[in-house]
Amino acid sequence: MNYVACFGDSLIQGYPYSNKNSWVAEVEKYAEVKMLNYGVCGECCDDILARLKMTKLPEYVRHILFLGGANDIIEGKPEKYILEDMAKLVKWCEEQQYSLCIVLPLISAEPMLNVQLQSLGRALQEKYADKVFILDLQPAVGMSSLERRLAYLDGVHPKATTYKAMGAYAAPLVSEWVEKTSMAKLEEVAQELDAVLEDGFEDIASCLLATPAGNLRISASNKGIVEIAFTDEEVTAFCANENKFLAEACKQLQEYFAKERTSFDLTLDVQGTEFQEKVWEELKKIPYGEVRTYQDIATALGNPKAVRAVGMANNRNPICIVVPCHRVVGKNNKLTGYAGGVEKKEYLLNLESGK
């Protein structure tokens, strides 16, 4: 099941009805997509964006649907400021690795208001059609002035039958967007795998190392270490093959667990997104025996609001211990998730603190 977090004004909320009567809820009847409704009546784009950033969404949510702009225009906000808010939205979703859908503002039954609504819609399409999914629900509401008058209760808020029509119209479009972006992510992973294969995957050597914290699998290419990870594989005999990077990694890790080493000098051969690599570099700056919070790392990177993205990058660190993701903790020094298990994280921190 795919999930979409829906943020916006009254047209997401389903005003003047309940969330259950919104077009967002109607989508679920026709599509295998769970629509999480975070709509709030009366909010402008900056309010919606602020609430989106503050909302702790479930980890399984990777799609954001955003509808706003009409209230901004009604309140007299110039278009350029609305577009600035939208630019912030697009940038934030890119940083957080969310797939974004922008719903164009509906044309109302008020001719004077429509000039600005249509102008905003055109600007959004021109700026972001190649970057995000643009959803236009106007065909479901009606294009002619007569259709629009019949579709609304008060000129701007849809009737219950209109909400139903909007949901039925949007369902296949939302399904296609979610499916395409999910497939694109799988294709991206496949391309990364192909790149690894082309770059000499067959030449990667591995060995297992027994440590007091658990067994480690260490892998290296002919350029450097590509992975250090805890494993349940049984260590039957120490073997570093003929790869010089493996032998040196094993030596330095043994010194670390013997409390004879507090820093590492290994050649690494890892690749991630630009943001992930920045996070991993920041992790290496955390001194032995000290900890930092996810907020600390985000702030050090110049983006205090990227706490969630930092957590994801931390979780995808392929080089444990050497790139010390175990030194990152939650608020109030709470030990949060660790790929090797929280008990291993606790062991490593105790080892470094001398406990």
For each residue, the residues with C-beta under 8 A, 3 or more apart:
1: 32 33 34
2: 32 33 34 62 63 178 179 182
3: 33 34 35 36 58 60 61 62 63
4: 33 34 35 36 61 63 64 65 101 174 178
5: 36 38 52 55 57 61 63 64 65
6: 12 24 35 36 37 38 39 65 67
7: 12 38 39 48 51 52 55 64 65 66 67 68
8: 11 12 13 38 39 43 48 65 66 67 68 103
9: 12 13 39 40 41 42 43 44 48 67 68 70 71
10: 13 14 15 39 41 42 157
11: 8 14 15 23 39 67 70 103 106 157 158
12: 6 7 8 9 22 24 37 38 39 65 67
13: 8 9 10 19 22 37 39 40 41
14: 10 11 17 18 19 20 21 22 23 24 25 37 39 163
15: 10 11 41 157
16: 153 157
17: 14 20 21 22 160 163
18: 14 21 22
19: 13 14 22 24 25 37 39
20: 14 17 25
21: 14 17 18 25 160 163
22: 12 13 14 17 18 19 25 26 37 39 163 167
23: 11 14 26 27 137 158 163 164 166 167 170
24: 6 12 14 19 27 28 35 37 39 65 167
25: 14 19 20 21 22 28 29 35 37 167
26: 22 23 29 30 163 164 166 167 168 170 171
27: 23 24 30 31 33 35 167 170 171 174
28: 24 25 31 33 34 35
29: 25 26 167 171
30: 26 27 167 168 171 172
31: 27 28 171 172 174 175
32: 1 2 175
33: 1 2 3 4 27 28 174 175 178
34: 1 2 3 4 28
35: 3 4 6 24 25 27 28 65 174
36: 3 4 5 6 57 61
37: 6 12 13 14 19 22 24 25
38: 5 6 7 8 12 51 52 55
39: 6 7 8 9 10 11 12 13 14 19 22 24 67
40: 9 13 43 47 48 51
41: 9 10 13 15
42: 9 10 71
43: 8 9 40 47 48 51 68 71
44: 9 47 48 68 71 72 75 77 85
45: 48 49 68 69 72 82 85 86 89
46: 49 50 85
47: 40 43 44 50 51
48: 7 8 9 40 43 44 45 51 52 66 68
49: 45 46 52 53 85 88 89 92
50: 46 47 53 54
51: 7 38 40 43 47 48 54 55
52: 5 7 38 48 49 55 64 66 89 92
53: 49 50 92 305
54: 50 51
55: 5 7 38 51 52
56:
57: 5 36 61
58: 3 61
59:
60: 3
61: 3 4 5 36 57 58 64 98
62: 2 3 97 98 99 181 182 185
63: 2 3 4 5 98 99 100 101 177 178 181
64: 4 5 7 52 61 93 98 99 100 101
65: 4 5 6 7 8 12 24 35 100 101 103 135 174
66: 7 8 48 52 89 100 101 102 103
67: 6 7 8 9 11 12 39 102 103 105
68: 7 8 9 43 44 45 48 71 72 85 105
69: 45 72 73 82 86 105 117 120 124
70: 9 11 73 74 105 106 108 117 156
71: 9 42 43 44 68 74 75
72: 44 45 68 69 75 77 81 82 85
73: 69 70 76 77 79 82 105 113 116 117 120
74: 70 71 113 156
75: 44 71 72
76: 73
77: 44 72 73 81 82
78: 81 82
79: 73 82 83 116 119 120 123
80: 83 84
81: 72 77 78 84 85
82: 45 69 72 73 77 78 79 85 86 120
83: 79 80 86 87 120 123 124 127
84: 80 81 87 88
85: 44 45 46 49 68 72 81 82 88 89
86: 45 69 82 83 89 90 102 124 127 128
87: 83 84 90 91 127
88: 49 84 85 91 92
89: 45 49 52 66 85 86 92 93 100 102
90: 86 87 93 94 100 128 131 132
91: 87 88 94 95
92: 49 52 53 88 89 95 96 305
93: 64 89 90 96 98 99 100 132
94: 90 91 97 98
95: 91 92 275 303 306 309
96: 92 93 306 308 309
97: 62 94 309 312
98: 61 62 63 64 93 94
99: 62 63 64 93 132 133 177 178 181
100: 63 64 65 66 89 90 93 132 133
101: 4 63 64 65 66 132 133 134 135 174 177
102: 66 67 86 89 124 128 132 133 134 135
103: 8 11 65 66 67 135 136 137
104: 121 124 125 134 135 136 137 138
105: 67 68 69 70 73 117 120 121
106: 11 70 117 137 138 141 156 158
107: 114 117 118 138 141 143 148
108: 70 113 114 117 148 152 155 156
109: 145 148 149 151 152 155 156
110: 113 114 155 156
111: 114 115 145
112: 115
113: 73 74 108 110 116 117 156
114: 107 108 110 111 117 118
115: 111 112 118 119
116: 73 79 113 119 120
117: 69 70 73 105 106 107 108 113 114 120 121
118: 107 114 115 121 122
119: 79 115 116 122 123
120: 69 73 79 82 83 105 116 117 123 124
121: 104 105 117 118 124 125 136
122: 118 119 125 126
123: 79 83 119 120 126 127
124: 69 83 86 102 104 120 121 127 128 134
125: 104 121 122 128 129 134
126: 122 123 129
127: 83 86 87 123 124 131
128: 86 90 102 124 125 131 132 134
129: 125 126 134
130:
131: 90 127 128
132: 90 93 99 100 101 102 128
133: 99 100 101 102 177 181
134: 101 102 104 124 125 128 129
135: 65 101 102 103 104 170 173 174 177
136: 103 104 121 139
137: 23 103 104 106 140 141 166 169 170
138: 104 106 107 141 142 143
139: 136 142 143 169
140: 137 162 165 166 168 169 170
141: 106 107 137 138 147 148 151 158 162 165 166
142: 138 139 146 147 148 150 151
143: 107 138 139 147 148
144: 147 148
145: 109 111 148 149
146: 142 149 150
147: 141 142 143 144 150 151
148: 107 108 109 141 142 143 144 145 151 152
149: 109 145 146 152 155
150: 142 146 147
151: 109 141 142 147 148 158 159 162
152: 108 109 148 149 155 156 157 158 159 162
153: 16 157 158 159
154: 157
155: 108 109 110 149 152
156: 70 74 106 108 109 110 113 152
157: 10 11 15 16 152 153 154
158: 11 23 106 141 151 152 153 162 163 166
159: 151 152 153 162 163
160: 17 21 163 164
161: 164 165
162: 140 141 151 152 158 159 165 166
163: 14 17 21 22 23 26 158 159 160 166 167
164: 23 26 160 161 167 168
165: 140 141 161 162 168 169
166: 23 26 137 140 141 158 162 163 169 170
167: 22 23 24 25 26 27 29 30 163 164 170 171
168: 26 30 140 164 165 171
169: 137 139 140 165 166 173
170: 23 26 27 135 137 140 166 167 173 174
171: 26 27 29 30 31 167 168 174 175
172: 30 31 175 176
173: 135 169 170 176 177
174: 4 27 31 33 35 65 101 135 170 171 177 178
175: 31 32 33 171 172 178 179
176: 172 173 179 180
177: 63 99 101 133 135 173 174 180 181
178: 2 4 33 63 99 174 175 181 182
179: 2 175 176 182 183
180: 176 177 183 184
181: 62 63 99 133 177 178 184 185
182: 2 62 178 179 185 186
183: 179 180 186 187
184: 180 181 187 188
185: 62 181 182 188 189
186: 182 183 189 190
187: 183 184 190 191
188: 184 185 191 192
189: 185 186 192 193
190: 186 187 193 194
191: 187 188 194 195
192: 188 189 195 196
193: 189 190 196 197
194: 190 191 197 198
195: 191 192 198 199
196: 192 193 199 201
197: 193 194 201 202
198: 194 195
199: 195 196 221
200: 203 204 221 222
201: 196 197 204
202: 197
203: 200 221 222
204: 200 201 219 220 221 226
205: 219 220 241 242 243 246
206: 217 218 219 220 241 246
207: 217 218 238 239 240 241 246 250
208: 215 216 217 218 231 233 234 235 238 239
209: 215 216 218 235 238 250 253 254
210: 215 216 235 238
211: 214 215 216 253 254 257
212: 257 347 351
213: 230 257 340 344 347 348 351
214: 211 230 231 340 344
215: 208 209 210 211 230 231 232 233 234 235
216: 208 209 210 211 228 229 230 231 253 320 321
217: 206 207 208 227 228 229 230 231 233
218: 206 207 208 209 225 227 228 246 249 250 253
219: 204 205 206 225 226 227 228 246
220: 204 205 206 224 225 226 243 245 246 249 269
221: 199 200 203 204 224 226 245 269
222: 200 203 243
223: 267 269
224: 220 221 245 266 267 268 269
225: 218 219 220 228 245 246 249 266 267 268 269 270 319 322
226: 204 219 220 221 268 269 270 318
227: 217 218 219 270 318 319
228: 216 217 218 219 225 249 253 318 319 320 321 322
229: 216 217 318 320 339 340
230: 213 214 215 216 217 320 339 340 341 344
231: 208 214 215 216 217
232: 215
233: 208 215 217
234: 208 215
235: 208 209 210 215 238
236:
237:
238: 207 208 209 210 235 250
239: 207 208
240: 207 243 246 247 250
241: 205 206 207 246
242: 205
243: 205 220 222 240 246 247
244: 247 248
245: 220 221 224 225 248 249 266 267
246: 205 206 207 218 219 220 225 240 241 243 249 250
247: 240 243 244 250 251
248: 244 245 251 252 266
249: 218 220 225 228 245 246 252 253 266 322
250: 207 209 218 238 240 246 247 253 254
251: 247 248 254 255
252: 248 249 255 256 261 264 265 266 322
253: 209 211 216 218 228 249 250 256 257 321 322
254: 209 211 250 251 257 258
255: 251 252 258 260 261
256: 252 253 259 260 261 262 264 321
257: 211 212 213 253 254 351
258: 254 255 261
259: 256 351
260: 255 256
261: 252 255 256 258 264
262: 256 288 289 352
263: 288
264: 252 256 261 322
265: 252
266: 224 225 245 248 249 252 322
267: 223 224 225 245
268: 224 225 226 319 322 323
269: 220 221 223 224 225 226
270: 225 226 227 280 318 319
271: 277
272: 275 276 277 280 313 316 318
273: 276 277 313
274: 277 278
275: 95 272 278 279 306 309 313
276: 272 273 279 280 313 316
277: 271 272 273 274 280 281
278: 274 275 281 282 301
279: 275 276 282 283 297 301 310 313 314 317
280: 270 272 276 277 283 284 313 317 319 323
281: 277 278 284 285
282: 278 279 285 286 297 300 301
283: 279 280 286 297 314 317 323 324 325 327 328
284: 280 281 323 324
285: 281 282 300
286: 282 283 290 291 292 324 327 328
287: 290
288: 262 263 352
289: 262 352 353 354
290: 286 287 327
291: 286 327 328 329 333 349
292: 286 296 297 300 327 328 329
293: 296 297 328 329 330 331 333
294: 297 298 307 310 311 314 328 330
295: 298 299 304 307 331
296: 292 293 299 300
297: 279 282 283 292 293 294 300 301 310 314 328
298: 294 295 301 303 304 305 306 307 309 310
299: 295 296 302 303 304
300: 282 285 292 296 297
301: 278 279 282 297 298 306 310
302: 299
303: 95 298 299 306
304: 295 298 299 307
305: 53 92 298
306: 95 96 275 298 301 303 309 310
307: 294 295 298 304 310 311
308: 96 311 312
309: 95 96 97 275 298 306 312 313
310: 279 294 297 298 301 306 307 313 314
311: 294 307 308 314 315 336
312: 97 308 309 315 316
313: 272 273 275 276 279 280 309 310 316 317
314: 279 283 294 297 310 311 317 325 328
315: 311 312 325 337 339
316: 272 276 312 313
317: 279 280 283 313 314 320 323 325 339
318: 226 227 228 229 270 272
319: 225 227 228 268 270 280 322 323
320: 216 228 229 230 317 323 325 326 339 340
321: 216 228 253 256 324 326 348
322: 225 228 249 252 253 264 266 268 319
323: 268 280 283 284 317 319 320
324: 283 284 286 321 327
325: 283 314 315 317 320 328 338 339
326: 320 321 338 344 345 348 349
327: 283 286 290 291 292 324 349 352
328: 283 286 291 292 293 294 297 314 325
329: 291 292 293 333 334 335 336
330: 293 294 333 334 335 336
331: 293 295 334
332:
333: 291 293 329 330
334: 329 330 331
335: 329 330 338 342 345 346 349
336: 311 329 330 342
337: 315 342
338: 325 326 335 341 342 344 345
339: 229 230 315 317 320 325
340: 213 214 229 230 320 344 345
341: 230 338 344 345
342: 335 336 337 338 345 346
343: 346 347
344: 213 214 230 326 338 340 341 347 348
345: 326 335 338 340 341 342 348 349
346: 335 342 343 349 350
347: 212 213 343 344 350 351
348: 213 321 326 344 345 351 352
349: 291 326 327 335 345 346 352 353
350: 346 347 353 355
351: 212 213 257 259 347 348 355
352: 262 288 289 327 348 349
353: 289 349 350
354: 289
355: 350 351
